[in-house]
Amino acid sequence: MTPGVSQMKNELYSTLPDEMLGRLLFTGDEKAYEAIYQRYWRQLFSIATWKTNSQVVAEEMVQELFMKLWENRQKTLIENPEAYLKTALRYSVVGFIRAKLLNTQTELGEASEQAADLRADTEVGLEELSAALQNALSLLPEKTRLVFQMSRFEQRSTSEIAQHLGLTDRAVEYHITQSLRLLRFELKDYLSYAVVYTVLVS
């Protein structure tokens, strides 16, 4: 394949919707994998850096996500690569936080207040935690829920959300404050679990 044809093919893949890229990935298509990588690597790296406060950790974390994505490409059909990668990243961040807390506890010989309070998600299972979070989200008004999801799950800034939804920055901040207040109340029994803590507090 000549360089010109190869470039045209790359440009074509870059315009394909996520669902199609996911289906092509399932067939073992390397170009689809490369397109997904180019589309989401920087965004995931930015999120991971913000959550871990370390570019080195973030880079390793994101590279591992994409390595697993390729290794498991024909095991599961991924129709929404963005959601799949962000969910996987969230669990990786939770694992990093938990390990960091345990290391702190070991190094100091005693648990810090945060380490003592944050319990391992495996005690109740991620499915139960996810169900509790989804149930709490369903109680939010539609616009408030959308603002919260864009803020916490998509890591969008206040100005980005405001522009996307046609709101003022103050309105976006109001929705976030209201959602956090309600969710912290509804999930008060789960706040000591790292995945919930990460979403609602950190």
Secondary structure, DSSP 8 states (H G I E B T S, - for coil): --HHHHHHHHHHHHTS-HHHHHHHHHTT-HHHHHHHHHHHHHHHHHHHHHHHS-HHHHHHHHHHHHHHHHHTTTTS--S-HHHHHHHHHHHHHHHHHHHHHHHHHHHHSS--HHHHH-B-GGGT-HHHHHHHHHHHHHTS-HHHHHHHHHHHTS---HHHHHHHHT--HHHHHHHHHHHHHHHHHHTTTTTTBHHHHHHHT-
